[in-house]
């Protein structure tokens, strides 16, 4: 295992079949087959469609990853796969594939937490994680604040969304504005021509009485409803809707809360580093405001490149490689998948 373990990671938690190959902390290849176009006409991910797409894409994507990395499956030192959280059927396709490879080749397998992958993947671009950091995970299914230690096996949840995740809110508001699915990239694009201060949309769980009980939690359902009511009111009055201003104002409300609470979590936990991961971390306004507020607070900001923010196999391979380097015990072949998996469970060891 010169230059570190060679690990192949498989990610199938939602609608993207990701296969990444990492040697040590060096990313060799990140191959992704997305089924997003198959879901677009439904306005959201359909679990059965996603599962079938993973079945069709799995072998070709593994073959493409190995070819691009210039390695064969027999060269792989260990396999890593997402065990949860995610869509049940989609997770089963990935874990069954990884188990088959591990058995056929006699190699260890690590069943890992999808959320931990969004944090550890940053090591592939910015080096080892600091001794302790705050992780802000923002995606279609998760909006969480985590206290993360360098061993990547010690993760504590500080707060999470109580209803809609940030990415889910982006998708729903995009639908209200007749923008395509997935909504995040399109709102980001349209918002660049809008005024983020044009409409005073609410900031969920930021009032003093909310902060007392939910200091590091998030809520975006009320914001989504506020946008819907505003649009309905303006249409009823015969007013033309400025889509760019609505998109920018909604986006500003989301990223204001995310960054404000993330910086507060850093200060409260004496953490000098903030790591942002998940699909929404690709949002340009989130990245800009996070940098601005971290600079003001003297906090170092780490955000992976946009291509590593969305679901991918590289992040799962990165976790696997880190575990191998640490000499962590592999998972047994009877490990289960878990649609709901606590972020504190970084590795699923066995069925027990």
C-alpha angles and dihedrals in degrees: 000000000000113000090012137307120319106230131180115206127198123200122187105146096128134350103328126080104213127186118178131177120204130181108201102311096335119104111222099176141350110197119184132181111191127199093190093119090057090057098041095088089056093051092234145033116298108207097214092048090049093051093051091047090053090052091053096043102041103084096038091048093050090048091048092049093051092046094050092046092048094234136114126226089251088063093061114108097196142355127229126192139177110258094177174054102018145074110334098226094043092051091051092057091054097043093045090052093048093047091051091052093047092050095044094049099033093236131140121260130210119203104204141184115261091217094055088053091061089059102039093048088074088072089069090066107023105030131244119354115255119257089266132002142162115249120206110196115191122173143125092287105024141050107172142154114213137184104222128190125202097257088066089219094086109071125155124193113229097175145338142187117291093203131347116024117228094256091048090053090051090054094048095047090047088056090052088053093046091245121147127264128289090048102197100077093042095050089047090052097046093042091063088075094046140079113251090201096050095097125031101224117179126266106224121229095001100110114107094251090050094047091056091064104020105033094150100023127104136217124184101162093089091049091052090050091048091054091049092050092047092052092047092050093049093048091049089054090051092245119151112244115236097213094189093055093047092048093047094046093048092046091049091053091053099045093042091060095040095051096039093054094041093055090045089053090052092052094044092052098039090242115155095194134063120195118193121197141162132070096294089057085078089067109116096214092049091052093048097047092044090053092048095050095042090052090051091050096043093246124143112234122211120186124164119232112277093258090060094046095070121069110293143153093241092072092052092047089049092056091046093050091049091051092049091050090051092051091241119174112259123235121263118244093251094064112136132226117244123204087195111039122169112239089231088068099078096165127031105214105182146333091279 
